[in-house]
Amino acid sequence: MHVATQHHHARAHRRPVLNEEVQRRLRCLREAIELLNGLSLTVLEVDANRPMPVITIQVSPRNRELGTAYAYAYMGGPHGRVRRMQVQRCGCRIEWEVQGH
């Protein structure tokens, strides 16, 4: 099967997202990014394609101002162990990676 055909075929089976759901996700993202801007935190990436949008931010000492974060993934990196931290705010998951223990 041709690659373009495979991509189209996989996309055809995905459940459509209603406009209202897209608008809800965008509202959540806007509120969360305004919060992050207020804390002078840097957004690296945004994923609006999940029921709870995900915002990846740069690691910073100010991240603790978001509240208690939980490590939900551990990976090996070139400089040792990496923890993927997560906190939920404004209907979004806000995540960042921390090097070390």
C-alpha positions as CSV (number, residue, x, y, z in Angstrom):
1,M,0.0,0.0,0.0
2,H,1.3,3.4,-0.9
3,V,2.4,5.7,2.1
4,A,0.0,8.5,1.1
5,T,-2.9,5.9,0.9
6,Q,-1.9,4.4,4.3
7,H,-2.0,7.9,5.9
8,H,-5.4,8.7,4.3
9,H,-6.7,5.3,5.3
10,A,-5.7,5.7,9.0
11,R,-7.1,9.2,9.1
12,A,-10.5,8.1,7.7
13,H,-11.0,5.8,10.8
14,R,-10.4,8.6,13.3
15,R,-13.5,9.9,15.0
16,P,-14.2,13.5,14.1
17,V,-13.8,16.2,16.7
18,L,-16.8,18.4,17.0
19,N,-16.3,22.2,16.5
20,E,-17.5,22.8,20.1
21,E,-14.8,20.4,21.4
22,V,-12.1,22.2,19.4
23,Q,-13.3,25.6,20.8
24,R,-13.3,24.2,24.4
25,R,-9.7,22.9,24.0
26,L,-8.6,26.3,22.5
27,R,-10.2,28.1,25.5
28,C,-8.4,25.9,27.9
29,L,-5.1,26.4,26.1
30,R,-5.6,30.2,26.0
31,E,-6.3,30.3,29.8
32,A,-3.3,28.1,30.6
33,I,-0.9,30.0,28.4
34,E,-2.1,33.3,30.0
35,L,-1.3,31.7,33.4
36,L,2.1,30.6,32.1
37,N,2.8,34.1,30.7
38,G,1.9,35.6,34.1
39,L,4.6,33.3,35.7
40,S,7.1,34.1,32.9
41,L,7.3,30.4,32.0
42,T,8.3,29.5,28.4
43,V,6.0,27.3,26.3
44,L,7.9,24.8,24.1
45,E,5.1,22.9,22.5
46,V,1.3,22.6,22.5
47,D,-0.8,19.6,21.6
48,A,-4.5,20.4,21.2
49,N,-5.3,16.9,19.7
50,R,-6.0,15.3,23.0
51,P,-9.2,15.5,25.1
52,M,-7.0,17.3,27.8
53,P,-4.6,19.5,25.8
54,V,-0.9,19.2,26.7
55,I,1.5,22.1,27.0
56,T,5.2,21.4,27.3
57,I,7.2,24.1,29.1
58,Q,10.8,24.8,29.7
59,V,12.1,23.7,33.1
60,S,12.5,26.6,35.5
61,P,12.6,27.2,39.3
62,R,9.3,29.1,38.7
63,N,7.6,25.8,37.7
64,R,6.9,25.2,41.4
65,E,4.5,28.1,41.3
66,L,2.1,25.9,39.3
67,G,1.6,23.8,42.4
68,T,2.4,20.2,43.2
69,A,3.7,18.3,40.1
70,Y,3.9,14.6,39.7
71,A,6.5,12.5,37.9
72,Y,4.6,10.2,35.5
73,A,7.4,9.0,33.3
74,Y,11.0,8.1,33.7
75,M,13.4,7.9,30.8
76,G,17.1,7.5,30.3
77,G,18.8,10.4,28.7
78,P,22.4,11.3,27.6
79,H,23.0,12.9,30.9
80,G,21.3,10.4,33.2
81,R,17.7,9.8,34.3
82,V,15.0,12.2,33.1
83,R,11.6,12.6,34.9
84,R,8.6,13.9,33.0
85,M,6.7,16.1,35.4
86,Q,3.0,17.0,35.1
87,V,0.5,19.3,36.7
88,Q,-3.1,20.0,35.6
89,R,-4.2,23.6,35.3
90,C,-7.1,25.3,33.3
91,G,-8.2,22.0,31.8
92,C,-4.7,21.3,30.4
93,R,-1.8,19.1,31.3
94,I,1.3,21.1,31.7
95,E,4.5,19.1,31.4
96,W,8.3,19.5,31.6
97,E,11.4,17.3,31.9
98,V,13.8,17.3,34.8
99,Q,17.3,15.9,34.6
100,G,18.7,13.9,37.6
101,H,17.6,11.6,40.4
